[in-house]
Amino acid sequence: MRGAVLYAPRDVRFEERDAPRIIEPTDAIIRISATCVCGSDLWPYRGIQPVTQPTPMGHEYCGIIEEVGRSVTSIKPGQFAIGSFFASDNTCPNCQAGYQTSCQHKELVGGAQASRLRVPLADGTLVATPEVPSDDLVPGLLTLSDVMGTGWFAADAANVKPGATVAVVGDGAVGLLGVLSARQMGAERIIAMSRHESRQRLAREFGASDIVTERGDAGVARVKELTKGIGADAVLECVGTQESMMQAIRATRPGGSVAYVGVPHGVELDGRELFFAHVRLHGGPAPVRRFLPELIDLVWNGKAKPGKVFDLTLPLDQVAEGYRAMDERRAIKTLLRP
């Protein structure tokens, strides 16, 4: 088969790769219906995260089960399934607590920008849809593998409640779906921090009530102004830089919560400032598996349409252009179809 491989910064090639096969009895093989480029893929693409060897890319996926190992019982060939970017057994104490991305037996699921994918620990990782979906549902279902699951975790971890005031730092796909998630959870006011008109439009469509274009201390001041000097009840940090993290913490009211789901790069916290902020912090790699049944129901029944976050669709063999478009901010998120 062919798939995307990153050789060096900005050097993505679509080339021949070994087809996946069942290795462990707990594995499944999926024929990919759709995959995509993640914002976190841009860190190695830009050279910020070192690439030491040719690396198969992609960790967001959905598709038809083609084959399962002899120990797999919860899914079967012919079903359409979605799974997390981390495989989990869904039975260990961490999984039972709802943190499947900290499973004691977790495995990163990589190489999804291809026509087929091996998914380890299939029983604990994959969730089947009620039936094979219509084509128009596939983009929304794909988002549940990571980006919508991460936005949802951000809202959950920030303790978003009905009537809350929420601020979202970051206008990438995760931030935009954090806006959608906060609205689904009943937030009354959602402040989206964005400088880009197309992203602002989508943020408003997803439920944002206010747009703040300022960043850093100026952005904090604007949030405080909008909240009568108090700050937001919940802030979703969806970038992962020092500036975005401090902006999130400082824009939160005392007693409020910050969820950080942007993979941190160079982030350091001042313990004394954090101590006096009276702000809760919670985050990490989203335990997507915890939310998959609920989110599948939302998309399946048309209650949420997270697939709108894809503003560029390309055939899989044009994956390199998908990376370029996101790197140059010509696209929010690229959908890839084999």
N, C-alpha and C positions, 0 to 999 in steps of 0.2 A: 504494500500500500504506500501512499505518499502522505507526507505530513510536514508541518512547519518545524524547522530547526533553527535555533539562534546560534550563530557561530561567533559573533563579536558584536560590539555596539553597532546598531543599525544595519546589521547583516543577517536578515531573516531569509531563509531559503525553503522553498517547498520542494521536497525531494523524496526519493525512495527511502522507506524505512521498513524494518521487519514488522510484519503483521502481528498483532498481539495474539496470544494464545493462553489457554488455561494453564496456570502454573500450580496454584494451590486449589484444593477442593472447594474453597470458599470464594473463588473468583467468579466473575461474570465478564462476558465480552458484549459490548454495546456497539451497534452500528449507529454512528452519529447522525442525528437529524439536523442538528444545528450546534454550533459552538461560537466563540467570540473572542475578542481581545479584551483583556482586563487592564484596568489602570495600573495594577501592580506589575503587569508584564512590561510596562514602560520603564520600570526601574532598571532591570538588566538591559533592556533595549537601548537605553540612553547611556549605559556604562556606569551608572551610579551604584548598581549592584554588580560585582565582578562576574564575568562569564569565563570560566576556566577551561571549558570543553564544549563541543557541540551539544546543545541541549534541546530536546524535544519540548515544544511550548504548548501552553494551553491547559486550563484546569476547570473550565466551565463547560458543561455538556448535558445533553439529553438525547434520547434516541431509543431504538428498538433493541430489546435483549435478543441476542443471537444464540448465545450458548452460556450455560452455567455449569459450575463445578458440581461434583456429586453431593457435596454437603449443603448446597444452597436450597432453601425450602420456601422462602418468602416471595420470590419472583420466579418467572418462568419465561422461556423463549416466546417471542411474539408480543410481549407486553412493552408498553412505552414507559420509560423510567427516567428519573432525575436523581442525581446524587451530589453529595458535597465534594468540595475540593480536597478534603481529608477523608480517607476511608476510616471507618470506626466500627467496632464490633457492636456498639449500642447496648452492651450488657455490663461493662466494667463500672465501678463506682463513679468515675467521672462522667461517663455517658449517662448513667442513671440520674445524675445530678443536673443533666442538661448541657454538659460541656463536651460534646462529642469530638470537637477539634483538639481536646486534651485527652482523648482516649488513650488508655495505657498501651494499646496496640495500634495506634494510628499509623497510617501511611499516606504520604502525599500522593494525590492522583494527578499525574502530569502527562503531557503529550496528547491532550484532547483536541488540539487543532489538527485533526486527521480524520480519516474516514471511519476508523474503528478504535476502540479504547478498551483496555483491560481495567476493570474495577475490582480491587481487592475487597475482602470482607463485605461481599455484596449484600448479604442479609441485613447487615447493620448500616449500610451506606445508601442503598438505593430504595426509592419509594416509587411504586408504580401508580400511574394515573388510572382513573376509573375505566378508561378504554383508550384506544389509540386516538389522539386528538386530531382535530381538523388543523389544516396548515396554518390558519390565522392565529391559533392559540400557541403555536410552538415558540415564537419569540418571548412571550410572557412567561411560559414555563421554563425556558432556558435561563431567564434571569434568576430563578429560584435557586439555581445551582451555586450561586455566589452573590452577585451584585444586589439583588433584591433581598436575599437572605441576610446580607451584611447590613443593608439599610434598615431592615426590620430589627436586627439585633441591636443596632445603634439606638433606635427608638426605645426598644425594650430595656437596654442597659442604662439608658438615661432616665428611666422611670417616667416615660411620657404617659400622662393621664388625661382623661377627658377634661377639657377646659384649660389645659396648660398652655403656657407661652414657651415656644421652642425656637431655638436658633440653630441653624445648620451651617457649619463652616466647611466650605468646599462645594463647588458646583459641578464636579464630575458625576459620573453615573451613580456612584454610591451616595453622594450627597443628595442628588435629585430624588433617588428612591428612598432616602431617609426622610425627605419632605413628604413623599407619598405615604410612607409608613406612619409618620407622625399624624397625618390627617386621618388615616384609617383607625388609629388608636384614639381619636377624638380630640386632638389638640385644637384649641380655639384660635390661637395666633401662631403662625409659623413665619419666622424671619429667615429668608434665604440670603446668604452672603455670596454675591456673584457680580462679576464685571462684564459678563458676556450676554448680549441681548438674546441669542437663541436659547441659551440655558435659562435665562430669566423667564422667558416665555413658557418653557416646559415646567419650570419650578412653579409658576402660577397655575398652570394647568393641573399640576399634581397637588395643589392646595396651599401654596405659599400666599400669605396675606401681605407681606412686606418684603422689599428687596433692599439690601444694603450693599453698596458698591465699595465702601471703604474697607481697608484691611488693617491688621495690626491694632495699635492703640486707637487709631481713628475709627476702626470698625467697632471696637469695644465701646467707645464713646457714643457711637450712633445707636448701638443696641441699648445702652443705658438710657439714652434720650428717648427711645421708643417705649421704654418700660418704666418711665418716670423715675429714673435713677436707680432702679432696683436690680435689673438684670433678668435673664431668662430663667425659667424654672428648670429647663433641660436644654443642654447644648450637645449637638452631635458633631464630633470632630472627625472629618472624613478625608483628611489630606495626609497627615503624618510628618509635618515639618515642625521645627521649633516655633515658628511664628504662628502657625495654625493652632498648635496645642495651647500656647499661652493666650491667644485670642479667645479660645474656647473657655479656658478656666476663668479668665478675667471678665468674660461676658455673662457668667453664671451668678445668680443671686446666692447669698449665703443660705445653705441648706439645700441648694439645688444639686443637680447631677450632670456630670460630663461623661459621655460615652466616647471612647476613642477607638475607631476602627480603621483609620488610615495606618498602614504599616509604618511605624516610626523610623525616621532616618535622621540621626543626629539630634534627637530630642533629649534634653536634660531638664529636670525639674528642680526648682529651688524649694527645699523642704520647708523652710521658714515661711515663704510666701504661701505655699500650699496649706500649711498649718493654720494660718490666719484667714484663709479664704473661706473656710467652712464649706468646702465643696466636695462632693463625692466623686470619685473617679472609678470607672469600670470600663473594660474593653478587652481587646484581643481579637484573635482570629474568630470570625463568627461561627458559632455552632449551628450551622445551616440545617443539619439533620433534625435538630429539635423542632424547627419551625416548618419543615417541608409539608407535613400533612395539612396544616392550617393554610399555608400559602398556596398550595395546589388547589384547595377548595376556593380560595378567593379568586384565583385566575380562572379556574374551570367554570365558575358560576358568573363571571363577568363583573365581580365586585371591585376588581382592581385590574389595571392594564399597564403593568410595568414594562411591557415590551415596547412602549413608546420611547423608551430611553435609547433604543437603537435608531440612529439617524443615518446610518450607512450600512447597506447590505451588499456583500460581495460574494462571488464564488470562492470556495476555499483556496483554490490555486492562486488567488490574488491576495493572499494573506499579508504579504509584504506591504502592499498598498494600504491595507487596513491599519497596520502599525504606523505607517507614515502619516496617515490622516489623523490618527489620534495624537501622535507625537506633535504634529503641527497645529493641533486644536482645530482642525477642519471637521472633525467628527467627535461627538460625545462618546459614542461606543459603536464598534463595528461588529455586525452580525455576519457570521460566515456559514455558508451552506455548502456541504460537500457536493 
